[in-house]
Amino acid sequence: MPTSNDRGLSRRSVLGLIGAAGAAGAVGVAGAVAIAGGDDSDSAQSMVEFNGAHQAGITTAAQEHLYFASYDLTSTADREDIKELLAEWTEAAARLTKGQEVTAEGATGGGPHKPPDDTGEALGLGPNNLTITFGFGPGLFDDRFGLAAKRPAELAELPSFAFDLLEDRYSGGDLCIQACADDPQVAVHAIRNLTRIAFGRAQIRWAQLGYGRTSTTDKSQETPRNLFGFKDGTANIFNDEKEDLAKWVWADGANQPWMAGGSFLVARKIMMLIESWDRVRLSEQQAIFGRDKGEGAPLSGGTEFTEPDFEMASTELGGPVISLTSHVRLAHPDANAGKRILRRGYNFVEGNNNLGQISGGLFFLSFQRSPQQFIDVQKSLAADALNEYIRHVGSAIFAVPPGVKPGESIGAGLFS
């Protein structure tokens, strides 16, 4: 396949480079986070390889910042448009993850009499461990594009869960891109320029900025804290647990060979009732999570990574030390027939609501071999005492295809 230097962008992509305002506006809608330049540290020059058996951004050591975008295909887009778009996105993503501009001409090399190919806000920032991960929503496989026969059997809209208060403006989508980086401006630059390339074929349906990862995917990383101040997801799947990754994360392609080595992504926007939580006494907060707020250890004792003892009785309360409605108990594999999921969530803050309260929460992302893993865990959490302080307002599901070799395009198996 020709490189972007040889082939260049399609005519519609070039038109998209002119219409940057839409993508820039989506940044403002998505949420408030400081968009700051990088520094001269070695980490700014760190790069994650784009090509591989699996897409980067799943088991990659979780970066500090996220910009996630869900797209609707336009009413005029057809099958060839989708194929062309995915090829162009693949080429652009391979460049961006190296810290390069979206094309060889970039932000300043195309001459003064046409709009630049690249928006330029990431010039000089370096790769910053940028990863770009693509996914396909259920709508891609409806009767519009002749791809129904390629739909994975597992890819279906998620069922309704207890306490869902979902809004269309935070839910669904035909395509998605997850951009993660250690500099927020690098992640925003990636989504902004990929959105420009999509002009005329796809447009942002909703987007989400995230800062401060809430999950750990590499054992060298410390477990972060959510906006309630607790370490969460301590029992996450780590990137060196090859057997568990094969069992719980990577799809085998049994019913759709093109999905072999891919995964399924669930995105949930969870608002936190922060002011209400802040008035809860410490002992109750710890009982709700089932963990010590400082160390992160289970209330049955030990350290952060000590396995909870769900049978230990409390001499004071007359029941189990770890409450039957605690988050750690209900989310634990023991409560879910051993099922595990890989979490890659992020905190977010979006200013304030109309009551003057902080508008923020958790943008939950999980990767799993089958969406049923998430469904079963979420059903278990119906009894979670934490539900009093959170609201699920957004939801989406995507099939994440496997990685690519140099010269291949993401999702090429859809068209073979």
KAKA-V733766 format. One record per backbone hydrogen bond with DSSP energy under -1.0 kcal/mol. CO is the residue of the C=O (numbers start at 1). NH is the residue of the N-H. E is the energy in kcal/mol with one decimal. If there is no record, write none. Layout:
# KAKA-V733766
<<CO;NH;E> <CO;NH;E>>
This chain:
# KAKA-V733766
<<3;7;-2.9> <4;8;-1.3> <10;14;-2.2> <11;15;-2.1> <12;16;-2.0> <13;17;-1.7> <15;19;-1.1> <18;20;-1.1> <20;24;-2.4> <21;25;-2.7> <22;26;-1.7> <23;27;-1.2> <24;28;-1.1> <25;29;-1.8> <26;30;-2.5> <27;31;-1.1> <34;36;-1.0> <42;45;-1.3> <43;46;-1.2> <44;128;-2.3> <46;129;-3.0> <53;403;-1.5> <64;212;-1.7> <65;181;-2.0> <66;210;-2.6> <67;179;-2.2> <68;208;-2.8> <69;177;-2.5> <70;205;-3.6> <70;206;-1.3> <71;174;-2.6> <71;175;-1.8> <72;203;-2.4> <74;77;-1.0> <78;82;-2.0> <79;83;-2.2> <80;84;-2.5> <81;85;-2.8> <82;86;-2.6> <83;87;-1.7> <84;88;-2.3> <85;89;-3.0> <86;90;-2.2> <87;91;-2.0> <88;92;-2.5> <89;93;-2.9> <90;94;-2.1> <91;95;-1.4> <92;96;-2.8> <93;97;-2.4> <95;98;-1.4> <95;100;-2.1> <96;99;-1.9> <105;109;-2.4> <106;117;-1.5> <106;118;-1.1> <120;123;-1.5> <122;125;-2.1> <127;130;-1.3> <128;182;-2.7> <131;180;-2.0> <133;178;-2.8> <135;176;-2.0> <136;399;-3.3> <137;140;-1.5> <138;141;-1.7> <139;142;-1.4> <147;150;-1.8> <148;151;-1.4> <152;155;-1.5> <154;156;-1.3> <161;164;-1.9> <167;170;-1.8> <168;171;-1.7> <174;137;-2.8> <175;71;-3.0> <176;135;-2.0> <177;69;-2.6> <178;133;-2.4> <179;67;-2.6> <180;131;-2.4> <181;65;-2.1> <183;187;-1.4> <184;188;-2.3> <185;189;-2.5> <186;190;-1.7> <187;191;-1.9> <188;192;-2.8> <189;193;-2.2> <190;194;-2.3> <191;195;-2.3> <192;196;-1.6> <193;197;-1.8> <194;198;-1.2> <196;199;-1.5> <198;201;-2.7> <198;202;-2.3> <201;74;-2.4> <203;72;-2.7> <206;70;-2.9> <208;68;-2.8> <210;66;-2.5> <212;347;-2.1> <217;239;-2.8> <218;221;-2.1> <226;229;-2.1> <230;226;-2.5> <233;236;-1.6> <238;241;-1.9> <240;242;-1.5> <241;245;-2.5> <242;246;-2.3> <243;247;-1.8> <244;248;-3.0> <245;249;-2.2> <245;250;-2.4> <248;369;-2.8> <251;261;-2.7> <256;259;-2.6> <257;260;-1.7> <259;262;-2.8> <262;251;-2.9> <263;400;-3.1> <264;368;-2.0> <265;398;-2.4> <266;366;-2.0> <267;396;-2.0> <268;364;-2.7> <269;393;-2.6> <269;394;-1.4> <270;362;-2.4> <271;391;-2.4> <272;274;-1.8> <273;277;-2.3> <274;278;-2.4> <276;279;-1.1> <277;280;-2.1> <281;285;-2.2> <282;286;-2.6> <283;287;-1.8> <284;288;-2.4> <285;289;-2.0> <286;290;-2.8> <288;327;-2.8> <289;328;-1.7> <290;299;-1.8> <292;296;-1.1> <297;292;-3.2> <298;301;-2.4> <303;306;-1.7> <312;321;-2.8> <314;318;-1.5> <319;314;-4.0> <323;326;-1.4> <325;385;-2.8> <326;330;-2.0> <327;331;-2.3> <332;335;-1.8> <333;336;-1.6> <333;338;-3.1> <336;339;-2.4> <342;367;-2.8> <345;214;-2.7> <346;363;-3.5> <347;211;-2.4> <348;361;-2.4> <351;359;-2.5> <353;356;-1.9> <357;353;-2.5> <359;350;-4.1> <360;272;-2.7> <361;348;-1.8> <362;270;-2.6> <363;346;-1.9> <364;268;-2.7> <365;344;-3.1> <366;266;-2.5> <367;342;-2.4> <368;264;-2.1> <370;373;-1.7> <371;375;-2.4> <372;376;-2.7> <373;377;-1.9> <374;378;-3.0> <375;379;-2.2> <376;380;-1.8> <377;381;-1.6> <379;382;-1.5> <380;383;-1.2> <381;384;-1.6> <384;387;-1.7> <385;388;-1.3> <386;389;-2.3> <389;273;-2.9> <391;271;-2.9> <392;165;-2.8> <393;167;-3.0> <394;269;-1.4> <395;172;-2.0> <396;267;-2.5> <398;265;-2.9> <399;136;-2.7> <400;263;-2.3> <404;52;-1.9> <405;408;-2.3> <409;412;-1.7> <411;414;-2.0> <412;415;-1.6>>
